[in-house]
Amino acid sequence: MRSMKGRDFLVTSDFTKEELTAMLKKSMEMKADVKCGRYVQPYLKGKTVILLFQKPSTRTRISFDVGVHQLGGHPIYLSWNELQLGRGETIADTGRTFDCYADGIVARVFKHTDLETMAKVAKAPVINALSDTSHPCQALGDALTIIEKKGKIEGTRVTFVGDGNDNVCRSLAEIVVQLGGKMTIASPRKYMPPEDFIEKVKGLSSQGASIDLTEDPVSAVKDSDVIYTDVWTSMGLEKEAEERRATLKPYQLNAQLMSSAPQDAIVMHCLPAHRGEEITDEVVDGKNSVVWDQAENRLHAQKGIMALLL
């Protein structure tokens, strides 16, 4: 396996199964060290990482900030509007400027093409902290959580219920199929991922992996090992909120839907949860929920990414 040092992390499909497995192994080592009280692992000693956030964030911002500190580096948090970006400077010129000062760039943006532009002009690795089409850091943390709870991803049946074209769902589908799992997306036809994306995911498939689509959430969860949901209205789509609530109501992850799932199926949500919309209190706080383990694993997964790339 070639070194990953200096590479960008924009989508998981840019990496092989072997490389993703190496990231997960490194993440597990990071987590084990923290559990043993070894908080500082000096992979980023003397290095600076810029955290550029165009969108609001809780878990992503905190986990990257803490992660850079725990790796011995110096994080600099910047919001879009406090930079010249807010006054019309191009993303390319901003990326070139970051490259003058920083060893790594973590960016959370609306348009995925902005990440691609920054990655093209900057020599420092660019890490996608969320875009309109993907959330690969969340996906790696989710993969770490599934492995912890189910032992493996190969052959594991993962079902996403809700907006199938959601950036979290897309990245989850990619990594599950890349690592040999069986992915099912239960979504209204209107919110299914586009055909070209499905064909791309099928092309990533290893032996035994699969991706299936259905409009029936009950049949989708019936044999699932993992049941995942996300907010119905992503940032930037607030004008569609009322329509989305009406269309996606049958896809709410509640006790009735969970009664059709195996008793040992785990429930995942990337958070924040809009309680009473895509998921109910009794499920997100229930015995099958692993959402807080997921939230913690964002820290360790991102440290694994940064240790190998930066």
C-alpha positions as CSV (number, residue, x, y, z in Angstrom):
1,M,0.0,0.0,0.0
2,R,1.4,3.4,-1.0
3,S,1.8,6.2,1.5
4,M,-1.3,8.4,2.0
5,K,0.8,11.3,3.2
6,G,-0.1,14.5,1.4
7,R,-3.3,13.3,-0.2
8,D,-6.7,15.0,0.0
9,F,-9.7,13.4,1.7
10,L,-12.7,14.6,-0.2
11,V,-14.7,11.3,-0.7
12,T,-14.0,7.8,0.6
13,S,-14.1,6.5,-3.0
14,D,-10.7,8.2,-3.6
15,F,-9.2,5.5,-1.4
16,T,-9.0,1.8,-1.7
17,K,-10.5,-0.7,0.7
18,E,-7.0,-1.4,2.0
19,E,-6.4,2.3,2.6
20,L,-9.7,2.8,4.4
21,T,-9.0,-0.2,6.5
22,A,-5.6,1.3,7.4
23,M,-7.4,4.5,8.5
24,L,-9.8,2.6,10.6
25,K,-6.9,0.6,12.2
26,K,-5.1,3.9,13.0
27,S,-8.3,5.3,14.5
28,M,-8.7,2.3,16.7
29,E,-5.1,2.8,18.0
30,M,-5.9,6.5,18.6
31,K,-9.0,5.6,20.7
32,A,-7.2,2.9,22.6
33,D,-4.4,5.4,23.6
34,V,-7.0,7.9,24.9
35,K,-8.7,5.2,26.9
36,C,-5.3,4.4,28.5
37,G,-4.8,8.1,29.4
38,R,-2.4,8.9,26.6
39,Y,-4.1,12.0,25.1
40,V,-1.1,13.5,23.2
41,Q,0.1,11.6,20.2
42,P,2.5,14.0,18.4
43,Y,1.8,13.2,14.8
44,L,1.1,16.9,14.2
45,K,3.8,18.3,16.4
46,G,4.8,21.7,15.1
47,K,2.1,21.7,12.5
48,T,-0.8,24.1,11.9
49,V,-4.3,23.0,10.6
50,I,-6.8,25.6,9.4
51,L,-10.4,24.7,10.1
52,L,-12.6,26.7,7.6
53,F,-16.3,26.5,8.3
54,Q,-18.9,28.0,6.0
55,K,-21.7,26.0,7.7
56,P,-22.6,25.8,11.4
57,S,-21.2,22.8,13.3
58,T,-21.1,21.2,16.7
59,R,-19.5,17.7,16.6
60,T,-17.3,18.3,13.5
61,R,-15.8,21.6,14.7
62,I,-15.2,20.4,18.3
63,S,-13.8,17.0,17.3
64,F,-11.4,18.5,14.8
65,D,-10.2,21.2,17.2
66,V,-9.7,18.6,20.0
67,G,-8.2,16.1,17.6
68,V,-5.5,18.5,16.3
69,H,-4.6,19.4,19.9
70,Q,-4.4,15.7,20.8
71,L,-2.1,15.1,17.9
72,G,0.2,18.0,19.1
73,G,-0.8,20.5,16.4
74,H,-2.2,24.0,16.4
75,P,-5.8,24.4,15.0
76,I,-6.9,27.8,13.6
77,Y,-10.7,28.1,13.4
78,L,-12.0,30.5,10.7
79,S,-15.6,31.2,9.7
80,W,-16.3,32.1,6.0
81,N,-17.5,35.7,6.7
82,E,-14.6,36.7,8.8
83,L,-12.3,36.1,5.8
84,Q,-12.0,38.0,2.5
85,L,-14.1,35.1,1.1
86,G,-17.1,37.0,2.6
87,R,-16.1,40.1,0.5
88,G,-15.6,38.3,-2.8
89,E,-12.1,36.7,-2.8
90,T,-12.1,33.5,-4.7
91,I,-11.8,30.1,-3.1
92,A,-8.7,29.4,-5.2
93,D,-6.9,32.5,-4.0
94,T,-8.0,31.7,-0.4
95,G,-6.6,28.1,-0.8
96,R,-3.3,29.4,-2.2
97,T,-3.1,31.8,0.8
98,F,-3.8,29.0,3.3
99,D,-1.0,27.0,1.6
100,C,1.5,29.7,2.6
101,Y,0.8,29.2,6.3
102,A,-0.8,25.8,7.1
103,D,0.1,22.1,6.9
104,G,-3.5,21.0,6.5
105,I,-6.9,22.4,5.6
106,V,-10.2,21.1,7.0
107,A,-13.1,22.7,5.2
108,R,-16.9,22.5,5.7
109,V,-18.7,24.1,2.8
110,F,-21.9,24.3,0.8
111,K,-20.5,23.4,-2.6
112,H,-18.4,20.3,-3.1
113,T,-16.8,22.0,-6.1
114,D,-15.2,24.6,-3.7
115,L,-13.4,21.7,-2.0
116,E,-12.2,20.4,-5.3
117,T,-10.9,23.9,-6.3
118,M,-9.1,24.3,-3.0
119,A,-7.5,20.9,-3.3
120,K,-6.4,21.6,-6.8
121,V,-4.5,24.8,-5.9
122,A,-3.2,23.9,-2.4
123,K,-0.3,21.6,-1.8
124,A,-1.5,21.0,1.8
125,P,-4.0,18.1,2.2
126,V,-7.6,19.2,2.1
127,I,-10.1,17.3,4.3
128,N,-13.8,17.4,3.6
129,A,-15.6,18.3,6.8
130,L,-19.0,18.2,4.9
131,S,-20.2,19.4,1.6
132,D,-23.5,19.3,-0.2
133,T,-22.8,15.9,-1.6
134,S,-20.7,14.1,0.9
135,H,-19.5,13.7,4.5
136,P,-16.6,11.3,4.4
137,C,-15.3,12.0,8.0
138,Q,-18.8,11.1,9.3
139,A,-18.7,7.9,7.2
140,L,-15.3,6.8,8.6
141,G,-16.5,7.4,12.2
142,D,-19.7,5.4,11.4
143,A,-17.6,2.6,10.0
144,L,-15.6,2.5,13.2
145,T,-18.8,2.4,15.2
146,I,-20.3,-0.5,13.2
147,I,-17.1,-2.5,13.6
148,E,-17.1,-1.9,17.3
149,K,-20.7,-2.9,17.7
150,K,-21.1,-5.6,15.1
151,G,-17.5,-6.9,14.8
152,K,-17.1,-6.2,11.1
153,I,-18.7,-4.5,8.1
154,E,-18.3,-7.3,5.6
155,G,-21.7,-8.9,5.2
156,T,-23.3,-6.5,7.7
157,R,-26.7,-5.2,6.6
158,V,-26.9,-1.4,6.9
159,T,-30.2,0.4,6.2
160,F,-30.6,4.1,5.8
161,V,-34.2,5.4,6.2
162,G,-35.1,8.9,5.1
163,D,-33.7,11.3,2.5
164,G,-31.6,8.9,0.3
165,N,-29.8,11.8,-1.5
166,D,-28.6,13.2,1.8
167,N,-24.8,13.8,1.9
168,V,-24.5,11.5,5.0
169,C,-26.4,8.7,3.2
170,R,-24.3,9.0,0.1
171,S,-21.0,8.8,2.0
172,L,-22.3,6.0,4.2
173,A,-23.4,4.0,1.1
174,E,-19.9,4.4,-0.4
175,I,-17.9,3.2,2.6
176,V,-20.3,0.3,3.4
177,V,-20.1,-1.0,-0.1
178,Q,-16.3,-0.4,-0.3
179,L,-15.8,-2.4,2.9
180,G,-18.0,-5.3,1.8
181,G,-21.3,-4.5,3.5
182,K,-24.9,-4.7,2.2
183,M,-26.4,-1.2,1.9
184,T,-30.2,-0.6,1.6
185,I,-31.6,2.9,1.1
186,A,-35.3,3.3,2.1
187,S,-36.6,6.6,0.7
188,P,-39.4,8.2,-1.2
189,R,-38.7,8.1,-4.9
190,K,-38.4,11.9,-5.0
191,Y,-35.5,11.7,-2.6
192,M,-33.6,8.7,-4.0
193,P,-30.0,9.2,-5.0
194,P,-29.4,9.7,-8.7
195,E,-28.7,6.8,-11.0
196,D,-25.2,7.9,-11.8
197,F,-24.3,7.8,-8.0
198,I,-25.8,4.3,-7.6
199,E,-23.8,3.1,-10.6
200,K,-20.7,4.6,-9.1
201,V,-21.3,2.8,-5.8
202,K,-21.9,-0.5,-7.6
203,G,-18.5,0.0,-9.2
204,L,-16.9,0.2,-5.8
205,S,-18.4,-3.1,-4.7
206,S,-16.2,-5.9,-3.4
207,Q,-17.3,-9.5,-3.2
208,G,-20.5,-9.9,-1.2
209,A,-21.2,-6.2,-1.1
210,S,-24.4,-4.7,-2.5
211,I,-26.6,-1.6,-2.7
212,D,-30.4,-1.8,-2.9
213,L,-33.2,0.9,-3.1
214,T,-36.7,0.6,-1.8
215,E,-39.6,2.9,-1.0
216,D,-40.8,0.5,1.8
217,P,-39.1,1.3,5.2
218,V,-40.8,-1.7,6.9
219,S,-39.3,-4.3,4.5
220,A,-36.0,-2.4,4.5
221,V,-35.4,-2.7,8.3
222,K,-36.7,-6.3,8.6
223,D,-33.3,-8.0,8.4
224,S,-31.1,-5.0,9.2
225,D,-28.1,-5.1,11.5
226,V,-27.8,-1.3,11.5
227,I,-30.6,1.2,11.0
228,Y,-29.5,4.8,10.3
229,T,-31.4,8.1,9.8
230,D,-30.5,11.8,9.4
231,V,-32.4,15.1,9.5
232,W,-35.0,15.5,6.7
233,T,-34.0,19.0,5.8
234,S,-30.3,19.6,5.4
235,M,-28.6,23.0,5.7
236,G,-29.5,25.2,2.8
237,L,-32.8,23.5,2.1
238,E,-34.9,25.2,4.8
239,K,-37.4,26.4,2.2
240,E,-38.3,22.8,1.5
241,A,-38.8,21.9,5.2
242,E,-42.7,21.7,5.2
243,E,-42.8,19.6,2.0
244,R,-40.1,17.3,3.2
245,R,-41.8,16.7,6.6
246,A,-45.0,15.7,4.7
247,T,-43.3,13.4,2.3
248,L,-40.9,11.8,4.7
249,K,-43.3,11.3,7.6
250,P,-43.8,7.5,6.8
251,Y,-40.0,7.2,7.2
252,Q,-39.8,8.3,10.8
253,L,-37.6,6.1,12.9
254,N,-40.0,5.3,15.7
255,A,-41.0,2.4,18.0
256,Q,-43.5,1.0,15.4
257,L,-40.9,0.9,12.7
258,M,-38.3,-0.6,15.0
259,S,-40.7,-3.4,15.9
260,S,-40.2,-4.7,12.4
261,A,-36.4,-4.8,12.9
262,P,-34.3,-7.5,14.7
263,Q,-34.0,-7.0,18.4
264,D,-30.2,-6.5,18.2
265,A,-30.2,-4.0,15.4
266,I,-28.3,-0.8,16.4
267,V,-29.7,2.6,15.7
268,M,-27.4,5.3,14.3
269,H,-27.9,9.1,13.7
270,C,-25.1,11.5,12.8
271,L,-26.7,14.3,14.9
272,P,-28.1,16.9,15.4
273,A,-31.4,15.0,15.8
274,H,-34.7,16.8,15.2
275,R,-36.5,14.8,17.8
276,G,-40.1,14.1,16.8
277,E,-39.3,14.4,13.1
278,E,-36.9,11.8,11.6
279,I,-36.5,10.0,14.9
280,T,-38.5,9.9,18.2
281,D,-37.1,10.2,21.8
282,E,-37.9,6.6,22.6
283,V,-35.6,5.4,19.8
284,V,-32.7,7.9,20.0
285,D,-32.6,7.4,23.7
286,G,-33.4,3.7,23.6
287,K,-31.3,0.6,24.3
288,N,-30.5,0.1,20.6
289,S,-29.1,3.6,20.1
290,V,-25.4,4.1,19.7
291,V,-25.5,7.7,18.7
292,W,-23.2,8.9,21.5
293,D,-20.6,6.3,20.6
294,Q,-20.9,7.6,17.0
295,A,-20.3,11.1,18.2
296,E,-17.2,10.1,20.1
297,N,-15.8,8.1,17.2
298,R,-15.8,11.2,15.0
299,L,-12.8,12.4,17.1
300,H,-10.8,9.2,16.8
301,A,-11.6,8.6,13.0
302,Q,-10.5,12.2,12.2
303,K,-7.4,11.8,14.1
304,G,-6.6,8.6,12.1
305,I,-7.2,10.6,8.9
306,M,-5.0,13.5,9.9
307,A,-2.2,11.2,11.3
308,L,-1.9,9.4,7.9
309,L,-2.4,12.4,5.6
310,L,-0.7,15.2,7.4
